[in-house]
């Protein structure tokens, strides 16, 4: 009788745990004022912000999987802003993404790979997507590969990026063609740029109610 009761309680506990896990949100919406606009996207719920800084016209925020650090991480989501970059006549989301890809390539000229996802639209704003990676990088605790989904957006006055990077074992060629990068683009969606409304505070209802 006792064994049956224990088994019943255990089965009920497992069912409750599974139900709670199924009901737990897989992501939460992040809306941040960065220079001239609100930048909004879906952040996976197992990530937390570990670094944020604004220096002159440059903004950066980094989030890693909970329990990891800015130095030791397996996945990182980075948001950046470049103030007033739309005033640069030759600037475009594709060229901006190319500049960032060039920084990757300089770190690993012998194991660099890239796959363009092409032009993207985020509401009325232009963007460009690519997957870029290094097969071997010496920065960090150990030599590793580093691959990233890169999204560049042209705002009203500023440029922004959202990058989802992952570290793995070193290799001759980073996994830029892996299907998971397309899924991660969907996981970050909807990606939106909204106007900053004077006097409005978080959670920025004007941007929340937009979609």
C-alpha positions in Angstrom: 0.0 0.0 0.0 2.8 2.4 0.9 4.7 1.7 -2.3 1.5 2.4 -4.3 1.0 5.7 -2.5 4.6 6.7 -3.0 4.4 5.9 -6.7 1.2 7.9 -7.1 2.7 10.9 -5.3 5.8 10.7 -7.5 3.8 10.4 -10.7 1.7 13.5 -9.6 4.8 15.5 -8.8 6.3 14.7 -12.2 3.1 15.7 -13.9 3.0 19.0 -12.0 6.7 19.7 -12.9 6.1 18.9 -16.5 3.0 21.1 -16.6 4.9 24.0 -14.9 7.7 23.6 -17.4 5.3 23.6 -20.3 3.6 26.8 -19.0 6.8 28.6 -18.3 7.5 31.4 -20.8 10.2 30.6 -23.3 11.0 34.2 -23.9 10.2 37.7 -22.7 10.0 40.9 -24.6 12.8 43.4 -24.2 12.2 47.0 -25.0 15.1 49.5 -24.5 15.6 53.1 -25.3 18.8 53.3 -27.3 19.6 56.8 -28.5 16.7 57.9 -30.7 14.4 54.9 -30.6 13.1 52.0 -28.6 14.6 48.6 -29.7 12.3 45.7 -29.1 12.9 41.9 -29.5 12.2 38.6 -27.8 14.8 37.5 -25.3 15.0 33.8 -24.4 14.0 33.4 -20.7 17.2 31.6 -19.8 19.4 34.7 -20.6 20.2 37.5 -18.3 22.1 40.8 -18.9 25.7 40.8 -17.6 27.1 44.0 -19.1 25.8 47.4 -20.4 27.7 50.5 -21.4 27.3 53.7 -23.3 30.4 55.6 -24.5 29.9 58.6 -26.7 27.8 57.5 -29.7 28.3 53.8 -29.0 26.0 51.5 -27.0 26.4 47.9 -26.1 24.5 45.4 -23.9 25.4 41.7 -23.4 23.3 38.9 -22.1 24.5 35.3 -21.4 22.8 32.1 -20.3 22.0 32.4 -16.5 25.0 31.2 -14.5 27.6 32.2 -17.2 29.8 35.3 -17.1 31.0 37.9 -19.7 34.3 36.0 -19.8 33.1 32.4 -19.7 30.0 31.8 -21.8 28.6 29.4 -24.4 25.9 31.7 -25.8 25.7 35.5 -25.8 23.0 37.9 -27.2 24.5 41.4 -27.8 22.6 44.6 -28.7 24.5 47.6 -30.0 23.7 51.1 -31.2 25.6 53.6 -33.3 24.3 57.1 -32.8 23.6 59.3 -35.9 25.0 56.7 -38.3 22.2 57.3 -40.9 23.8 60.7 -41.6 26.8 58.8 -43.2 26.0 58.9 -46.9 27.5 55.5 -47.8 26.0 53.6 -44.8 23.6 50.7 -45.4 22.6 47.7 -43.2 24.5 45.4 -45.5 27.7 47.5 -45.3 27.4 47.8 -41.6 27.0 44.1 -41.3 30.1 43.7 -43.5 32.2 45.9 -41.2 31.3 43.7 -38.3 32.0 40.6 -40.3 35.4 42.1 -41.2 36.2 42.3 -37.5 35.5 38.6 -37.2 37.6 37.8 -40.2 40.6 39.7 -38.8 40.5 37.5 -35.7 40.6 34.3 -37.7 41.6 34.8 -41.4 42.3 31.1 -41.9 39.0 29.8 -40.5 36.5 32.5 -41.3 33.1 31.8 -43.0 30.0 33.8 -43.7 26.5 33.2 -45.1 24.3 36.2 -46.0 20.7 35.9 -45.2 20.0 38.9 -47.3 17.9 42.1 -46.9 15.3 42.0 -44.1 12.4 44.3 -43.2 11.4 45.1 -39.7 8.2 47.1 -40.1 9.1 50.1 -42.2 12.8 49.8 -41.3 15.5 48.2 -43.4 17.8 45.5 -42.2 20.3 42.9 -43.2 21.1 39.4 -41.8 24.1 37.1 -42.0 25.7 34.3 -40.1 29.4 34.8 -39.5 31.9 32.7 -37.7 35.5 31.8 -36.8 36.5 28.2 -36.7 39.4 28.9 -34.3 39.6 31.9 -31.8 42.3 32.2 -29.2 40.4 34.7 -27.0 38.7 33.5 -23.9 39.7 30.6 -21.5 40.5 28.1 -24.3 40.7 28.0 -28.1 37.2 27.6 -29.6 35.0 28.3 -32.5 32.6 31.3 -32.4 29.6 31.7 -34.7 27.0 34.4 -34.7 23.7 35.4 -36.2 24.1 39.0 -37.0 21.1 41.4 -37.7 21.8 45.0 -38.7 19.0 47.6 -38.6 18.8 51.1 -40.0 16.7 53.3 -37.7 15.4 56.8 -38.2 18.7 58.3 -37.1 20.8 55.5 -35.7 22.0 52.0 -36.6 21.5 49.0 -34.4 22.6 45.3 -34.3 21.3 42.3 -32.5 23.8 39.4 -32.4 23.3 35.8 -31.1 26.7 34.2 -30.7 27.6 30.7 -29.7 31.0 29.2 -28.8 31.9 25.6 -29.5 34.9 23.3 -30.2 37.5 24.6 -32.6 37.0 23.4 -36.2 38.4 24.1 -39.7 35.0 25.6 -40.7 32.4 27.2 -38.4 28.8 25.9 -38.7 27.4 29.0 -40.6 25.1 26.8 -42.6 23.4 25.1 -39.7 19.6 25.4 -39.7 19.5 26.6 -36.0 20.5 30.1 -37.1 17.3 30.6 -39.0 15.4 29.3 -36.0 17.1 31.8 -33.7 16.1 34.6 -36.0 12.5 33.5 -35.4 13.2 33.1 -31.7 14.2 36.8 -31.5 11.1 37.9 -33.4 9.3 40.2 -33.5 12.2 42.6 -33.8 10.9 46.2 -33.9 12.0 49.8 -33.7 9.5 52.2 -32.0 9.5 56.0 -31.4 10.4 57.2 -28.0 7.3 58.9 -26.5 8.0 61.8 -24.2 7.2 61.0 -20.6 6.6 57.3 -21.2 8.3 54.9 -19.0 8.9 51.1 -19.0 7.2 48.9 -20.1 6.7 51.4 -22.9 3.0 50.6 -23.8 3.1 52.5 -27.1 5.6 49.9 -28.4 4.0 46.9 -26.6 0.6 47.7 -28.1 2.1 48.2 -31.6 2.2 44.5 -32.4 
